Amino acid sequence: MTSAEKLKNLLELEIIPDLEVAIDELFAAIDKAKSASKEQKDDLEEMREMRTECFSIVEELGRDELEEEEIEELLAELVDSKTDHDA
C-alpha cells in the first residue's frame, strides 16, 4: 500500500468519521444546554475547519496533486496526532 493510499484510508476511515462524531456530540451538548459557550463555538469551528481540510486532502490525493514528500509529512503528522489523542 502506498503512502497516498495509507493517508487516504486514515482520513476516510478514521479521522473524518472521528471528527463527525465529535461535531455531532458537541451539537448535542449545545442543544441540551440550549446555548453554546464561547469555547464550544470555537471548538466547533475548529473541528469543522479540520474536517474541511481533510476532505480537501482526500480530493487532492484523488487528483494526484500532492508530492510524495508532502504525503509522507501529512501521514506522519496525522498518525502522531491520532496517537496523542488516543493516549
C-alpha positions as CSV (number, residue, x, y, z in Angstrom):
1,M,0.0,0.0,0.0
2,T,1.4,3.4,-1.0
3,S,1.7,6.3,1.4
4,A,-1.0,8.1,-0.6
5,E,-3.4,5.1,0.0
6,K,-2.5,5.0,3.7
7,L,-3.2,8.7,4.0
8,K,-6.5,8.4,2.2
9,N,-7.6,5.4,4.3
10,L,-6.6,7.1,7.5
11,L,-8.6,10.2,6.6
12,E,-11.7,8.5,5.2
13,L,-11.8,5.6,7.7
14,E,-10.7,7.2,10.9
15,I,-10.0,11.0,11.0
16,I,-13.1,12.2,9.2
17,P,-15.5,9.9,11.0
18,D,-14.0,10.8,14.4
19,L,-14.4,14.5,13.6
20,E,-18.0,14.0,12.5
21,V,-18.8,12.1,15.8
22,A,-17.1,14.8,17.8
23,I,-19.1,17.5,15.9
24,D,-22.3,15.6,16.5
25,E,-21.6,15.2,20.2
26,L,-20.8,18.9,20.5
27,F,-24.0,19.8,18.7
28,A,-26.0,17.5,21.1
29,A,-24.3,19.2,24.1
30,I,-25.1,22.6,22.8
31,D,-28.7,21.6,22.0
32,K,-29.2,20.2,25.5
33,A,-27.8,23.3,27.1
34,K,-29.9,25.5,24.7
35,S,-26.9,27.7,24.1
36,A,-23.2,27.4,23.2
37,S,-20.3,28.7,25.2
38,K,-17.5,30.7,23.6
39,E,-15.3,27.6,24.0
40,Q,-17.9,25.3,22.4
41,K,-18.3,27.7,19.4
42,D,-14.5,27.8,19.0
43,D,-14.2,24.0,19.2
44,L,-17.0,23.6,16.7
45,E,-15.4,26.0,14.2
46,E,-12.0,24.3,14.6
47,M,-13.4,20.8,14.1
48,R,-15.4,22.0,11.0
49,E,-12.2,23.6,9.6
50,M,-10.3,20.3,10.2
51,R,-13.0,18.3,8.5
52,T,-13.0,20.6,5.5
53,E,-9.2,20.4,5.3
54,C,-9.4,16.5,5.5
55,F,-11.9,16.4,2.6
56,S,-9.6,18.8,0.7
57,I,-6.6,16.5,1.2
58,V,-8.7,13.5,0.0
59,E,-9.7,15.4,-3.1
60,E,-6.1,16.4,-3.8
61,L,-5.0,12.8,-3.4
62,G,-7.7,11.8,-5.9
63,R,-6.3,14.3,-8.4
64,D,-2.7,13.2,-7.7
65,E,-1.8,16.8,-6.8
66,L,0.3,16.1,-3.7
67,E,4.1,15.4,-3.8
68,E,5.3,12.2,-2.1
69,E,7.2,14.2,0.5
70,E,4.1,16.2,1.4
71,I,2.0,13.0,1.6
72,E,4.6,11.5,4.0
73,E,4.6,14.6,6.2
74,L,0.8,14.7,6.4
75,L,0.7,11.0,7.2
76,A,3.3,11.2,9.9
77,E,1.6,14.3,11.4
78,L,-1.9,12.7,11.4
79,V,-0.6,9.4,12.9
80,D,1.2,11.4,15.6
81,S,-1.9,13.5,16.4
82,K,-4.1,10.4,16.4
83,T,-1.7,8.6,18.7
84,D,-1.5,11.6,21.1
85,H,-5.3,11.9,21.1
86,D,-5.9,8.2,21.7
87,A,-3.4,8.0,24.5
